[in-house]
Amino acid sequence: MGKILKLDTDVINKIAAGEVVERPASVVKELVDNSLDAGATDIEITIENGGASLIQVADNGGGISADDLLLALEPHATSKLNSIDDLSVLETLGFRGEALASISAVARLTLQSKQASATTAWQVALGDDGQYQTSKTVLSGGTVLSVADLFYNVPARKKFLKQASTEFNHIMDLVTRFALIYPNVAWRLIHNGREQLNCSVTSDWFERVADVLGKDKLTDWQSYHWESEKIKISGFVSKPNHWQNRRNNQYIYVNHRPISSALISKAIIDGIGHLLPSGSYPAYLIHLEMPSDVLDVNVHPRKSEVKFEDEHLVFSAVRQLMQRTMTTSVVSGENKPSPVIFANKNEGFIQPSFFKKNYQDNNKNFDAVRASKFIYEPLKFVDTTLSLSDSAPPAQNVEPDWRLIGQWGTEFILVEFQKSLMVIDQHALAEGLLFLKLKRASEAGSVLRKQSLLIPAQLELSAWQENLLLEFKDVLLELGFEVENFGGRTYVVQAVPADLSAVSAEELLLGILNDLALEDKAAEIEKKREQLLKYASCRGAIKFGEHLGETVMKSLVQEMFDLNAHTCAHGRPIYWLIDEAEALKKFGR
């Protein structure tokens, strides 16, 4: 007897669902695709328990006729194409006709819909016999699709779901991507009864970006626009003084479809790479609009990638547009929303040679420093050193066993120490000192000193920033932040940690929230405290590129010896020690 068996329909459907329904966010994506394809201008998404218990998407789109309700749940049933040739002129987000069938195979699905011309609303729901049945219902219009108990009948899949907060973070990121590219649609996202996102319809794209990602983007990002007969590109990119140390806030779209694209990402990096320090990344939102017949959107199971007919055209256009945009930003140097750049479709992109040369030369210098050997072994500190820290006893008349040479550029502090030259990264040093002081006070259970603000700082937070603030509110309070709600998503900062009071309260708190956005919000309280200490220290520290006076440099170096500091909050070395013997050997002495 042969070993090959033909699978039954139930098993086939559950296996097929695995390609479409990876996690709750996959379900949300398919349902939102359908809502947008139906012409919805108002979409409300309700989530419970990270999507494991309930996912509901309600829209005001065109709806589904009563005759089509049951058919909509069948595999490969769609209204979006009739033949394979239709794929080349596809204008919709969905097209395979497998989403609802896949979802209904691994969850309890209820579909309610009413077309504008209909007098009665109808629904499809799972009956007691395990089959989907239609019945009349009450609905003013549009479609409401509810998905309950995801993977209830596939335990092997359900056990791989992450914590509810982690799954919801994926949903939040997905809805954010849709909200950014569809400003003509109102969006509302609710999780466990609490509103997480609420965006009204707007004709101003930048207004939507600010509403979703934060008003700081109005000044931190540069807008751009360019088009030819074959391609139209528009969006926003962070200005040169607003790079980030992680690849977050990077959004790519093709014909209003959120995608990931290594090709476009590389073109962006190549275009602005001459301005980008090592370890830094740009934030950006880029939208490409092209004829459907030069794209293939059917290359990924979840439609998260596309293939371009002319990859060279796409890469070249994006790269050169980034070069042009960055040059404009550097030349203007203005700290306000930049005007959209409209270039003639036949106009070439010219990168001034003096920009390219200067930045290449600077990068060579920095690369040389980065490639240098760092000494990680702790220094042997002497006992008789001055103390300039707040908790130190009165200083004695004892000379320190080191001598300040001065500041090298606006990045490093040079110190002579025991016949060696110490090159100190000023930002890493200041950050490391702040982290040690904050951490030691926190571990000792001491009440961290607060600095009340004479004029409280008022912040307008985006939806995700507010979520993070509320998530970490108790830990922030322990560390010395006093933040109160002032109505809506407006918050007032009344006090900050005393050791961080030199930094703008708005800049400090927004920066910390931006950093925390990449961390696991479900971490234990101790992990949250550690994260906050690191990010607060980084945001509150003296910056790389800041001019320092002699008194400040001496104070920082002395505290480094007093606190026995060797690394910054993130574990990078603070100093590079060049031994006198090494220097003599270098010069053949």
C-alpha positions in Angstrom: 0.0 0.0 0.0 1.3 3.4 -0.9 2.3 6.0 1.7 0.9 9.1 0.0 -2.6 10.2 1.2 -4.8 13.0 0.0 -5.5 15.4 2.9 -9.1 16.2 3.8 -10.5 19.7 3.3 -10.2 20.7 7.0 -6.5 19.9 7.2 -5.9 21.6 3.9 -7.6 24.8 5.1 -5.7 24.9 8.4 -2.4 24.4 6.6 -3.2 27.1 4.0 -4.2 29.5 6.8 -0.6 29.2 8.1 0.6 31.2 5.1 -1.8 34.0 5.7 -2.5 34.0 9.4 0.9 34.2 11.2 -0.3 36.1 14.2 -3.1 38.5 15.2 -1.5 41.4 13.3 -1.8 39.2 10.1 -5.6 39.1 10.6 -5.8 42.8 11.1 -3.8 43.4 7.9 -6.2 41.3 5.8 -9.3 42.9 7.3 -8.0 46.4 6.9 -7.0 45.6 3.3 -10.6 44.6 2.6 -11.9 47.8 4.3 -9.8 50.1 2.2 -10.6 48.2 -1.0 -14.3 48.7 -0.2 -13.7 52.4 -0.2 -13.9 53.0 3.6 -13.1 56.4 5.0 -13.7 55.5 8.6 -12.1 52.3 10.2 -12.4 51.3 13.8 -10.3 48.4 15.1 -11.1 46.8 18.5 -8.6 44.4 20.0 -8.8 42.3 23.2 -6.0 40.4 24.8 -3.5 41.3 22.0 -5.9 39.9 19.4 -6.0 36.3 20.8 -9.5 36.8 22.2 -11.0 39.3 19.8 -10.2 41.3 16.6 -13.0 43.4 15.2 -12.7 45.7 12.3 -15.7 48.0 11.5 -15.8 50.3 8.4 -18.2 52.5 6.4 -17.2 50.9 3.1 -19.5 49.7 0.3 -20.5 46.5 2.1 -21.2 43.0 0.8 -24.5 41.8 -0.7 -26.5 39.1 1.1 -25.9 36.8 -1.8 -22.1 37.0 -1.5 -21.8 36.6 2.3 -21.3 32.9 2.4 -19.3 32.9 -0.8 -16.9 35.4 0.7 -15.8 32.8 3.1 -14.9 30.2 0.4 -11.3 29.7 -0.6 -10.2 31.7 -3.6 -13.4 33.7 -3.9 -12.8 37.3 -4.8 -14.4 40.3 -6.5 -11.1 41.9 -7.4 -9.9 39.9 -10.4 -11.3 37.5 -13.0 -8.2 36.2 -14.8 -4.5 36.1 -14.4 -4.1 39.1 -16.7 -5.9 41.2 -14.1 -2.8 40.9 -11.9 -0.9 43.2 -14.1 -3.4 46.1 -13.7 -4.3 45.4 -10.1 -5.3 48.5 -8.1 -6.5 46.9 -4.9 -4.6 45.8 -1.8 -6.2 42.3 -1.7 -6.7 40.0 -4.6 -6.3 36.3 -3.8 -9.6 35.7 -2.2 -8.1 33.5 0.6 -8.0 35.8 3.6 -11.5 35.2 5.0 -11.4 31.5 4.2 -8.0 31.2 6.0 -9.2 33.2 9.0 -12.4 31.3 9.4 -10.5 28.0 9.4 -8.6 28.9 12.6 -11.0 31.3 14.4 -14.6 31.9 15.1 -15.6 34.5 12.5 -18.7 36.7 12.4 -19.3 38.9 9.3 -22.0 41.6 9.3 -22.6 43.9 6.3 -25.1 46.2 4.7 -24.8 47.9 1.4 -26.1 51.5 1.0 -28.9 50.4 -1.4 -30.1 47.5 0.9 -32.9 47.8 3.4 -31.7 44.9 5.5 -28.3 44.0 7.1 -27.1 40.4 7.1 -24.6 38.4 9.0 -22.7 35.2 8.7 -21.8 33.4 11.9 -20.7 30.0 13.1 -23.7 27.9 14.0 -24.1 25.2 16.7 -23.4 22.5 14.0 -20.0 24.1 13.3 -21.2 25.4 9.9 -21.5 29.1 8.9 -25.0 30.3 8.6 -26.7 33.6 7.5 -29.2 35.6 9.4 -30.6 39.1 9.5 -29.0 41.6 11.8 -28.9 45.4 12.7 -26.3 47.6 11.1 -26.5 51.1 9.7 -24.1 50.4 6.8 -20.6 49.1 5.9 -19.1 46.0 7.3 -18.2 44.7 10.8 -15.9 41.6 10.9 -15.2 40.0 14.2 -12.6 37.3 14.8 -12.8 35.5 18.1 -10.6 32.8 19.8 -7.8 32.9 17.2 -6.2 29.4 16.8 -8.8 27.9 19.2 -8.7 24.7 17.0 -5.0 24.7 16.3 -3.3 24.4 19.7 0.1 23.9 18.0 -0.2 27.4 16.6 -1.7 29.1 19.6 1.1 28.2 21.9 3.5 30.2 19.7 1.6 33.4 20.3 3.6 35.9 22.4 2.4 37.9 25.3 -0.7 40.1 24.7 1.4 43.3 24.9 3.9 42.0 22.3 1.1 40.9 19.9 -0.6 44.2 20.3 2.7 46.1 19.6 2.7 44.3 16.2 -0.9 45.4 15.6 -0.1 49.0 16.7 2.9 49.1 14.3 0.7 47.8 11.4 -2.1 50.3 12.0 0.4 53.1 12.3 1.7 52.2 8.9 -1.7 52.3 7.4 -2.7 55.5 9.1 0.4 57.3 7.8 -0.3 56.6 4.2 -4.1 57.0 4.3 -4.6 60.5 5.8 -8.0 60.6 3.9 -9.2 57.8 6.3 -10.2 58.2 9.9 -8.6 55.6 12.2 -9.5 54.5 15.7 -7.7 51.6 17.5 -8.9 50.3 20.9 -7.1 47.7 23.0 -8.8 46.2 26.1 -11.3 49.0 26.2 -8.7 51.8 26.0 -8.3 54.0 22.9 -4.7 53.7 21.6 -5.0 55.7 18.3 -7.5 58.2 17.0 -6.9 60.1 13.8 -9.4 62.3 12.0 -9.5 62.7 8.2 -7.0 65.4 7.0 -5.9 66.7 3.6 -2.5 67.6 5.1 -0.1 64.6 5.0 2.4 66.2 7.3 -0.3 66.8 9.8 -1.2 63.1 9.8 2.5 62.3 10.3 2.7 64.6 13.3 -0.5 63.3 14.8 0.7 59.7 14.6 4.4 59.9 15.2 4.6 63.1 17.2 4.8 66.9 16.6 8.6 66.8 16.8 8.5 65.4 13.3 7.3 68.9 12.1 10.8 70.3 12.7 13.0 67.1 12.6 11.9 65.8 9.2 12.5 67.2 5.7 9.8 66.7 3.0 10.6 65.9 -0.6 8.8 65.2 -3.9 9.9 64.3 -7.4 8.2 62.7 -10.4 8.8 61.7 -14.0 6.7 59.9 -16.5 7.5 56.5 -15.0 7.6 57.1 -11.3 6.5 59.6 -8.6 8.3 59.7 -5.2 7.3 61.7 -2.1 7.7 61.6 1.6 9.8 62.7 4.5 13.3 62.0 5.9 15.0 63.1 9.1 17.4 66.0 8.8 21.1 65.5 9.3 21.1 66.6 13.0 18.3 64.2 13.8 19.7 60.8 13.0 18.9 57.8 15.3 20.9 54.9 16.6 18.3 52.3 15.5 16.3 51.4 12.4 12.9 52.6 13.7 10.5 55.1 12.1 11.3 53.7 8.6 8.2 53.4 6.4 8.1 52.3 2.8 5.1 52.3 0.5 4.4 51.4 -3.1 1.0 52.6 -4.5 -0.3 53.0 -0.9 0.7 49.5 0.0 3.0 49.2 3.1 6.0 47.0 2.2 9.5 46.1 3.1 12.2 46.6 0.5 15.9 46.0 0.8 16.4 47.7 -2.5 14.7 51.0 -1.5 16.3 50.9 2.0 19.8 50.6 0.4 19.0 53.4 -2.1 18.1 55.7 0.8 21.2 54.9 2.8 23.4 55.3 -0.3 21.8 58.6 -1.1 22.5 60.2 2.3 25.4 57.9 3.4 28.0 60.6 2.9 26.3 62.6 5.8 25.5 59.6 8.0 27.9 58.8 10.8 28.7 55.1 11.5 26.1 53.5 13.7 23.4 56.1 12.8 20.3 55.6 10.7 17.8 57.9 9.1 14.1 58.0 9.9 12.0 58.2 6.8 8.7 57.8 5.1 8.8 57.1 1.3 5.9 56.5 -1.1 6.5 55.4 -4.7 3.6 55.6 -7.1 4.0 53.6 -10.4 1.8 52.0 -13.0 0.5 48.6 -11.9 1.9 46.9 -15.0 5.5 47.5 -13.9 5.0 45.9 -10.5 4.5 42.3 -9.3 2.6 42.4 -6.0 2.2 38.6 -6.0 5.6 37.6 -4.8 5.0 37.2 -1.0 2.5 35.1 0.9 1.5 38.2 3.0 1.9 40.7 0.1 4.6 42.5 2.1 7.0 42.8 -0.8 6.8 43.8 -4.4 9.1 43.2 -7.4 9.9 46.1 -9.7 10.2 45.6 -13.5 13.0 48.2 -13.6 14.9 48.0 -10.3 17.7 50.2 -11.6 15.2 53.0 -12.2 13.8 52.7 -8.7 17.2 52.5 -7.0 18.7 55.4 -9.0 15.7 57.7 -8.6 15.5 57.1 -4.8 19.2 57.5 -4.3 19.6 60.7 -6.2 16.5 62.2 -4.6 17.9 61.5 -1.2 21.2 63.2 -2.2 19.3 66.2 -3.4 17.1 66.4 -0.3 20.0 66.2 2.1 21.9 68.8 0.3 18.9 71.2 0.5 18.6 70.5 4.2 22.3 71.1 4.9 22.4 74.3 2.9 19.2 75.8 4.4 20.0 74.7 8.0 16.5 75.8 9.0 14.8 74.2 12.0 11.3 74.2 10.5 9.3 72.0 8.2 11.0 72.2 4.8 9.0 72.9 1.7 8.2 70.1 -0.7 10.8 69.9 -3.5 9.3 70.0 -6.9 11.8 69.1 -9.5 11.3 69.2 -13.3 10.9 65.6 -14.5 13.9 66.0 -16.8 16.0 67.8 -14.2 19.2 66.0 -13.2 20.3 65.6 -9.6 23.6 67.5 -8.8 25.6 66.8 -5.7 28.0 69.8 -5.1 31.5 68.5 -5.0 32.5 70.5 -2.0 29.9 68.8 0.2 31.0 65.3 -1.0 34.6 66.0 -0.4 34.3 67.6 3.1 32.1 64.9 4.4 34.2 62.2 3.0 37.3 63.7 4.6 35.5 64.0 7.9 34.3 60.4 7.8 37.9 59.2 7.1 39.0 61.0 10.3 36.2 59.5 12.4 36.7 56.0 10.8 40.4 56.2 11.9 39.4 56.9 15.5 36.8 54.2 15.5 39.3 51.6 14.1 41.8 52.4 16.9 42.4 49.9 19.6 40.5 50.6 22.8 41.9 49.5 26.2 39.2 47.8 28.3 41.3 46.9 31.3 40.3 49.1 34.4 42.7 51.9 35.3 44.5 51.6 38.6 43.2 54.7 40.4 45.1 56.2 43.3 43.3 56.8 46.6 44.3 60.5 47.0 42.1 62.1 44.4 39.8 65.1 44.6 36.0 64.4 44.6 33.6 66.7 42.8 30.5 64.5 43.1 27.5 65.7 45.1 27.9 63.0 47.8 31.6 63.5 48.3 33.2 64.8 51.5 34.9 68.3 51.4 37.8 68.2 49.1 41.3 67.9 50.5 44.3 69.9 49.3 45.6 67.0 47.3 46.6 67.2 43.7 44.9 64.7 41.4 47.2 62.1 39.7 46.2 63.3 36.2 46.5 66.5 34.2 43.9 68.0 31.8 45.4 68.8 28.4 42.2 70.1 26.8 39.4 69.3 24.4 40.2 67.7 21.1 37.8 69.2 18.6 34.4 69.1 20.2 34.3 65.4 20.8 37.1 64.2 23.0 38.9 65.2 26.3 42.6 64.7 26.4 44.2 63.8 29.8 47.7 62.9 30.8 47.6 60.0 33.3 50.6 58.1 34.7 52.8 58.5 31.6 49.9 57.7 29.3 47.6 59.8 27.1 43.9 59.2 27.8 41.5 60.0 25.0 38.0 60.3 26.5 34.7 60.2 24.6 33.0 63.2 26.3 29.4 61.9 25.7 30.2 58.4 26.8 31.9 59.8 29.9 29.0 62.1 30.9 26.4 59.3 30.1 28.3 56.7 32.1 28.6 59.0 35.1 24.9 59.9 35.1 24.0 56.2 34.8 26.2 55.2 37.7 24.8 57.9 40.0 21.1 57.2 39.0 21.6 53.4 39.3 23.3 53.5 42.6 20.7 55.7 44.1 17.9 53.5 42.7 19.5 50.3 44.0 20.0 51.8 47.5 16.3 52.7 47.6 17.2 56.4 47.9 14.7 59.0 46.8 16.2 60.5 43.6 16.5 64.2 43.8 13.9 66.1 41.7 14.2 69.5 40.2 10.8 71.3 40.0 10.5 73.4 36.8 9.8 77.1 37.2 7.8 76.9 34.0 6.3 73.5 33.5 6.9 72.0 30.0 3.8 71.2 28.0 4.0 68.2 25.6 1.7 67.1 22.8 2.1 63.4 22.5 1.3 61.1 19.7 -0.8 58.0 20.4 2.2 55.6 20.8 4.1 58.1 22.9 1.2 58.4 25.3 0.9 54.6 25.4 4.6 54.4 26.4 4.2 57.2 29.0 1.4 55.4 30.7 3.2 52.0 30.4 6.3 53.4 32.2 4.5 56.0 34.4 5.3 54.4 37.7 9.0 53.9 36.9 9.3 57.5 35.6 7.8 58.7 38.9 10.4 56.7 40.9 13.2 58.3 38.9 12.0 61.8 39.5 9.7 62.7 36.7 6.4 64.3 37.6 4.1 64.3 34.6 0.4 65.1 34.6 -2.3 64.9 32.0 -3.6 68.3 30.9 -6.5 67.0 28.7 -6.5 64.8 25.6 -3.0 63.8 24.7 -1.5 67.0 26.3 0.8 66.4 29.3 2.6 68.8 31.6 6.1 68.0 33.0 6.3 69.5 36.6 9.7 68.0 37.6 12.6 66.0 36.3 15.5 64.2 38.0 17.9 66.8 39.4 20.9 65.3 37.6 19.2 65.7 34.3 17.8 69.2 34.8 20.3 70.8 32.4 18.4 69.3 29.5 15.1 70.6 28.1 12.3 68.7 29.8 10.5 68.3 26.5 13.6 67.1 24.7 14.5 64.7 27.6 11.1 63.0 28.0 10.4 62.7 24.2 13.8 61.3 23.6 13.4 58.7 26.3 10.0 57.7 24.9 11.5 57.4 21.4 14.2 55.1 22.8 11.7 53.0 24.8 9.6 52.4 21.7 12.0 49.7 20.6 12.1 47.8 23.9 9.8 45.0 25.2 7.0 46.8 27.0 6.1 43.6 28.8 9.4 43.4 30.6 9.6 43.1 34.4 9.6 46.2 36.5 13.4 45.9 37.2 14.1 45.6 33.4 11.9 48.7 32.8 13.8 50.7 35.4 17.2 49.6 33.9 16.0 50.7 30.4 14.9 54.1 31.7 18.1 54.7 33.5 20.1 54.0 30.4 18.0 56.1 28.1 17.7 59.0 30.6 21.4 59.0 31.1 22.0 59.1 27.3 19.5 61.8 26.7 20.6 63.9 29.7 24.4 63.7 29.0 26.7 66.2 27.4 26.6 65.6 23.6 29.3 64.5 21.2 30.2 67.8 19.4 29.5 70.1 22.3 32.2 72.7 23.3 33.3 72.2 27.0 35.0 74.7 29.3 38.0 73.8 31.4 36.0 73.6 34.7 33.4 71.2 33.2 36.1 68.9 31.8 38.0 68.8 35.1 34.8 68.0 36.9 33.9 65.2 34.5 37.3 63.6 34.6 37.5 63.8 38.4 34.1 62.1 38.7 35.3 59.4 36.4 38.1 58.5 38.8 35.9 58.9 41.9 33.1 56.6 40.6 35.6 54.2 38.8 33.7 54.6 35.5 34.9 52.7 32.5 31.9 52.3 30.2 28.8 54.3 29.2 25.3 53.1 30.0 25.3 50.9 26.9 28.6 49.2 27.6 30.9 51.2 25.2 34.3 52.2 26.5 34.7 55.7 27.9 38.4 56.1 27.2 41.3 55.0 25.0 44.6 54.8 26.8 47.8 55.3 24.8 50.9 54.2 26.8 54.1 56.2 26.6 56.0 53.2 25.6 53.7 52.6 22.7 54.2 56.2 21.5 58.0 55.9 21.7 57.8 52.7 19.7 55.7 54.3 17.1 58.3 57.0 16.6 61.2 54.7 16.7 62.6 56.0 20.0 
